[in-house]
Amino acid sequence: MFNGNFEENYKEDVFSLVQRFETLTKANSSPFFEETSLEQIIEYYEDTNKFEKALEVVDIAISQHPFSSSFITKKAQLLFDLKQFHEALDLLDKATVLDPNDINIY
């Protein structure tokens, strides 16, 4: 329902998406989500400082979208945040192979 406040509606939509994701994963289901939805879920966990949970979601995203350099780059960013530098650098090398023109990798 649109109440005229875009930001509140967006937050409600993302929270609803996160709840749906959590419900499906707790049920040991293999939920498939579009790339945009997964990006929003990952961003939600980052914003709430749940980096380990964001890392779980990005792993699911990579398994569903294995040729997405943006998810590999996102995982590298999360690993940097968690001070796992060597693994992060290895992932950036992989992302570069998949999409050498992606400026976000650098």
C-alpha positions in Angstrom: 0.0 0.0 0.0 1.4 3.4 -1.0 1.1 5.9 1.8 2.9 8.7 -0.1 6.3 8.2 1.5 8.6 6.5 -0.9 11.3 5.8 1.6 9.0 4.1 4.1 7.4 2.0 1.4 10.8 1.0 0.1 12.0 0.0 3.6 8.8 -2.0 4.1 9.3 -3.7 0.8 12.9 -4.6 1.6 12.0 -5.8 5.1 9.2 -7.9 3.7 11.7 -9.4 1.1 14.2 -10.1 3.9 11.5 -11.9 6.0 10.5 -14.0 3.0 14.1 -14.9 2.4 14.7 -15.9 6.0 11.5 -17.9 6.1 12.5 -19.9 3.0 16.0 -20.5 4.1 14.9 -21.6 7.6 12.6 -24.1 6.0 15.7 -25.5 4.1 14.1 -24.5 0.9 16.3 -23.4 -2.0 14.7 -20.1 -2.8 15.5 -18.4 -6.1 15.6 -14.6 -6.1 16.2 -12.1 -8.8 19.6 -10.3 -8.7 18.0 -7.0 -7.6 16.2 -8.7 -4.7 19.4 -10.4 -3.5 21.2 -7.0 -3.7 18.5 -5.5 -1.6 18.7 -8.3 1.0 22.5 -8.0 1.2 22.3 -4.2 1.6 19.8 -4.7 4.4 22.2 -6.9 6.3 25.1 -4.6 5.7 23.0 -1.6 6.9 22.1 -3.5 10.1 25.8 -4.6 10.6 25.0 -8.3 10.1 28.0 -8.9 7.9 28.1 -12.7 8.4 24.5 -12.9 7.3 25.2 -10.7 4.3 28.0 -13.1 3.4 25.6 -16.0 3.6 23.2 -14.2 1.2 26.0 -13.3 -1.2 27.1 -17.0 -1.3 23.5 -17.9 -2.3 23.5 -15.1 -4.8 26.8 -16.4 -6.3 25.4 -20.0 -6.5 22.3 -18.7 -8.3 24.1 -16.2 -10.5 27.6 -17.6 -10.9 28.7 -15.3 -13.7 27.7 -12.1 -11.9 30.9 -10.2 -11.2 28.9 -7.8 -9.0 28.1 -10.5 -6.5 31.7 -11.7 -6.5 32.9 -8.1 -6.0 30.3 -7.7 -3.1 31.6 -10.8 -1.4 35.2 -9.5 -1.7 34.0 -6.3 -0.1 32.4 -8.2 2.8 35.5 -10.3 3.3 37.6 -7.1 3.4 35.2 -5.8 6.1 35.7 -9.1 8.0 39.5 -8.7 7.5 39.8 -11.8 5.3 42.1 -10.0 2.8 43.7 -12.9 0.9 40.3 -14.5 0.1 38.9 -11.1 -0.9 41.8 -10.5 -3.3 41.4 -13.9 -4.9 37.7 -13.1 -5.5 38.6 -9.8 -7.1 40.9 -11.7 -9.5 38.0 -14.0 -10.4 35.6 -11.0 -10.9 38.2 -9.4 -13.2 38.2 -12.6 -15.4 34.4 -12.6 -15.6 34.1 -8.9 -16.4 37.3 -7.0 -17.0 35.4 -3.8 -17.8 33.6 -3.6 -14.4 35.1 -0.5 -12.9 33.7 -1.5 -9.4 36.3 -4.3 -9.2 39.1 -1.8 -9.0 
